[in-house]
Amino acid sequence: MDACHAVLIAAMRGIQVAIMKAMTNIILEVGCSYDDIFNGGKHI
């Protein structure tokens, strides 16, 4: 494996991690907004 492939693989992994974090944040935000709607804004 040469340096270019190593950099590409690292970049791909970094992008995947960033996407996972972004999706998790979106899911959490949507989940919290649903909780606010259904629980009248009360946080557990």
DRENDO-1510 file (C-alpha; in Angstrom, 1 decimal, always signed):
<recs>
REC; n; res; u; v; w
REC; 1; MET; +0.0; +0.0; +0.0 .
REC; 2; ASP; +1.5; +3.3; -1.0 .
REC; 3; ALA; +1.0; +6.7; +0.7 .
REC; 4; CYS; -1.7; +7.9; -1.6 .
REC; 5; HIS; -3.9; +4.9; -0.8 .
REC; 6; ALA; -3.3; +5.3; +2.9 .
REC; 7; VAL; -4.4; +8.9; +2.7 .
REC; 8; LEU; -7.4; +8.1; +0.6 .
REC; 9; ILE; -8.5; +5.4; +3.1 .
REC; 10; ALA; -7.9; +7.7; +6.1 .
REC; 11; ALA; -10.0; +10.4; +4.3 .
REC; 12; MET; -12.8; +7.9; +3.6 .
REC; 13; ARG; -12.9; +6.8; +7.2 .
REC; 14; GLY; -12.9; +10.4; +8.4 .
REC; 15; ILE; -15.8; +11.2; +6.1 .
REC; 16; GLN; -17.7; +8.1; +7.3 .
REC; 17; VAL; -17.2; +9.1; +10.9 .
REC; 18; ALA; -18.3; +12.6; +10.2 .
REC; 19; ILE; -21.5; +11.4; +8.4 .
REC; 20; MET; -22.2; +9.0; +11.3 .
REC; 21; LYS; -21.8; +11.9; +13.8 .
REC; 22; ALA; -24.0; +14.2; +11.7 .
REC; 23; MET; -26.7; +11.5; +11.4 .
REC; 24; THR; -26.6; +10.8; +15.1 .
REC; 25; ASN; -26.9; +14.5; +15.9 .
REC; 26; ILE; -29.9; +14.8; +13.5 .
REC; 27; ILE; -31.6; +11.8; +15.0 .
REC; 28; LEU; -31.0; +13.1; +18.5 .
REC; 29; GLU; -32.4; +16.5; +17.6 .
REC; 30; VAL; -35.4; +15.0; +15.9 .
REC; 31; GLY; -35.9; +12.7; +18.8 .
REC; 32; CYS; -35.7; +15.6; +21.3 .
REC; 33; SER; -38.2; +17.6; +19.2 .
REC; 34; TYR; -40.6; +14.6; +19.2 .
REC; 35; ASP; -40.2; +14.4; +23.0 .
REC; 36; ASP; -41.0; +18.1; +23.3 .
REC; 37; ILE; -44.1; +17.7; +21.2 .
REC; 38; PHE; -45.4; +14.6; +22.9 .
REC; 39; ASN; -44.4; +15.4; +26.5 .
REC; 40; GLY; -45.3; +19.1; +26.4 .
REC; 41; GLY; -41.7; +20.2; +26.5 .
REC; 42; LYS; -40.9; +18.3; +29.6 .
REC; 43; HIS; -37.4; +16.8; +29.7 .
REC; 44; ILE; -36.8; +13.5; +31.6 .
</recs>
